[in-house]
Amino acid sequence: MPIVHIDLVEGRSNEQLRGLVKDVTKAISKNADVPEERIHIILNEMKKDNYSVGGTLKSDEK
């Protein structure tokens, strides 16, 4: 039973998240020979105030 953790900065629609988990599930099933119903995906969405790249908070970017 694969368990996949995906960390994302907030801001994607439910439609985008649905597409993401569908595509990731299919890729894991194909490449790891695991039935799709056995694949678990955990999405962690971070607030832009809680994520930084190069010393700049994502919330400070324009």
N, C-alpha and C positions, 0 to 999 in steps of 0.2 A: 504494500500500500504506500505509494509515494505521497509525501506531504511536501507541498511547495509553498514557500513563503515569498511573497512579492511586496516589497516596500515601495510606495509611491508618494509623491507630493500630491496633496489634494488638488482637485480641480477637474477631474474627468467625470463625464456623465455616466449614468448607469448603463447606457447603451455601449459606451466605450469599454467599461469594465466587463460587461457581459461578453463582448467580442474578445477581449483579452483572455478571460478564463476559458472560453471555448477554444481559442487557438492554442493556448498553452496545453490544455487537456489533450487535444488531438496530437500535438507534437510529442508529448510524453508517451501517450498510448502507442503511437507509431514506433518511436525510437527505443522505448523500454519494454515493448511487448506486454503492456499492462492494460486490462480492460478500463475504459473510460470511467465506469462507475466506481472504480477503486482508487481514483486519483482525487486527492484532497488539495484544495488551494486556499491559502489564507492571504487575504489582502490587508495590508496595513497602510492606511492613508495618514500621512503626517501633515500637520498644519504647516503652512509656509513659514511661520514664526519658529518652527522647531527644526528647520533644515537649513544648512549653510553650505555654500561652495566657495572656496577661496576667501573665506572670511566675511562673506556677504550673505545675510539672510535672504532666502528666496522671496520673503515678503517685501524686501526692499528693492527688488528688481522691478523694472518697468516692463 
